[in-house]
Amino acid sequence: MAAVRGWLFDLDGVLTPTATVHMHAWARLFTPYLEQHGAAPYTDADYFAYIDGKPRYDGVRSLLESRDIHLPEGEVTDAPNQPSGDETVRGLGNRKNAAFNETLAEEGVAAYPASVAFLDAVQQHGCLVAVVSSSKNAPSVLAAAGLADRFEVVVDGAVAAREGLPGKPAPDTFLRAAEQLGLEPGECAVVEDAESGVRAGAAGGFAHVVGVDRGVGRGTLERLGADIVVDELDELIPLLTTTRESTA
Ligand SMILES: O=P(O)(O)OC[C@H]1O[C@@H](O)[C@H](O)[C@@H](O)[C@@H]1O
């Protein structure tokens, strides 16, 4: 860890507890939808396997494919409340997003204290930091959590769409963040809680992939490529002790 000069953090589930907000919003979409369509019921395991960490419409498509349901893509402007039978992938994604924003506005966001402690520590050790999130809501979540000014670089879902970067599990968004920090992938560590995110980190040739176990499970995170798994990020602070010398 001493040679790491840049930390590339996922947001939802790593810095803020918003993976849970996303998870509930997806359940609000898919529980009634799958029931109405006579498909196998939606479970939390579906979220981890098919949706977690992926860009919004990739998550919709991936879950529907698991039930052998194939819908037209539609347009980003498709209404969230399309009538039954006329739904599109994008309309369903927009329905989930409305549910997400409703909860965010009602409940607000407080960052994980241990993650903020780790962020403080890596910055004190002279490392550069970026957020790499599939979410187009990343800027509003960062602002709500009081973290908007803490990162040199933010590569979120909107940046990825604008630049045509494939989303996680492809490594491209992490690689772009390293490039924007002016660092090689081998000088950066990726921090992720989602299966798709750990896969992306493992595919990118980074110095370390840190898994944060928020429900996926230590064994799965390790199998997919995490070389360290923690329950909370402040467990890593003692490993940073020599970083300042090596980056000076
Ligand atoms: O719909 P958004 O906010 O652009 O986010 C897409 C995805 O963003 C990821 O960060 C979350 O882990 C996923 O659960 C979410 O579905």
The ligand as an ORCA input file, in Angstrom:
! r2SCAN-3c Opt
* xyz 0 1
  O     -29.390      5.456    -11.514
  P     -28.119      6.091    -11.122
  O     -28.205      6.934     -9.893
  O     -27.454      6.809    -12.261
  O     -27.157      4.953    -10.623
  C     -26.854      3.724    -11.200
  C     -26.187      2.792    -10.186
  O     -25.185      3.507     -9.478
  C     -24.385      2.719     -8.631
  O     -23.449      3.527     -7.983
  C     -25.218      1.958     -7.628
  O     -24.393      1.063     -6.940
  C     -26.349      1.209     -8.313
  O     -27.170      0.592     -7.398
  C     -27.138      2.148     -9.190
  O     -28.170      1.445     -9.809
*
